[in-house]
Amino acid sequence: MLLQGALALLGVCACIALRLSELPPLATVCALPLIVAVTLHRIAIERRAPIRELIIDAAGTVHLDGVVLETPQLEWRGPMAVLRWRDGRRRRHLLWWPDTLPPAARRELRLAASALATRPPADSMAP
């Protein structure tokens, strides 16, 4: 909900910036509906986005929406968390603000991330 409000505010600011620019009036009038349409489209995409469920069990296996992830990497970039994994040949990622979690769950996520980072790959041992 907060992201949708921020996107709407960004769209309003884009319209104001376009109006205050030195574009010819005809170009401004033509571009304003485009900005509004793109803003509404992006808000609709965010509204339809599913809620994801991330589970890191005691063995260090990462499950996203009930599916075990291949080669997961959970990293912190400042206040943001980044989860990267392979899905067949494709690389996928999720980016989110863990500050939306309660403090206990945020601490649990940080501890699980450090366990993932220090865990060696399964095939690192000699036969």
N, C-alpha and C positions, 0 to 999 in steps of 0.2 A: 504494500500500500504506500509506503514511504517512497519507494522507487518510482511508482506511478505519478505521485505528486511532484517529485523532482523532475521527471520527464516533462510534465505539463508546464512547470515553471520554466524549464529550459526552452520549450517551444514558444512560450510567451516572450521570453527574453530575445529569442531569435527573430521574432516578428518585430519587436521594438528596435532591435539593432538594424534590421533591414530598412525599416521606416526612417531611421536616423542616418542611414548611409547616403552617399551622394549618387545613388543609382537614379536613372531617369524614372519619373513617376509611373510610366507604363510598365517598366521592368519590375518595379516594386509591387504593383497591383497584380501582375502575373505570378510573381514568386510567393506572395503571401498565402494563397490557397495551397500551394505545394508544401510549404512549411507546416501548415495546419494539418494537411493530410498525412504527412510523414510522422508528425508528432502523435496524432491519433492512432495511426497504424502501430507505432512502437509501443504505445500504452496498451493497445489491444493484445499485442504479442506477450507483453509482460503479465497481463491479466490472465491469459490462458496457460502460462507456463506452469507445469506441474510442480508440486512440492516434492523435493527429493529426500530420500532417506539414506543416510550414510551410517554404516555400522562398521566399526573396527573391533574385531573380537580379540580375546586374550592371546591367540596364536599370531596375531598380526595380519590376519586375512581381512581384506577390505571388501565390503559388500555395498553396492550402490543400487538401491531399489530392488534388493534381493538377488542381484547378479554379482558373482565374484569378479573383481577387477584384475586384469593382467598387469603386472609391473606398476603398481600404484606408487605415486610419489606425492606426499603432502608437504607443501612448503609454505612458509610465511613470507609475505612481501609487505613489510610494515604492518598495518592493522588488518590486511587482507590475507585470506587463506586460499591457496591454489592447489587443487587436486588434479594430477595428470595421470593418465593411464593409456594403455593400448587396447583397442577394440578391433581385433584382427590385424589388418594392415594400417588402420587409421589411428592417429593419436587424438585423444579427446582430453578435454579439461573442463573443470568447473572453477569458478571464481566467486567468492562470497565474503561477506563481512561477518565473521564469527561474533562480533560484538552484539549481535541480535540474540545470542544464546545467553542463558543464565550463567553467572560466574562459575558455578560448579561444572557445568557442561563445557564451558570454554576451557577450563583447566584440564578436563579430561581429554579434550581434543588436542591440546598442546602436548600432553603426555603421550598420547597415541601417535602423534606426528613424530615425536622424537624417537619412539620405538620403531617406527617405519624407517626412519632415516638411518638408524644404526644397525638394522637387521641386514645380514649379508644375504646375497641371492642364494637360492636353493642349490644351484649347481656350482658353488664356489669351492666345494671340497673335492679333493682328489679321490678317485675310486679305490 
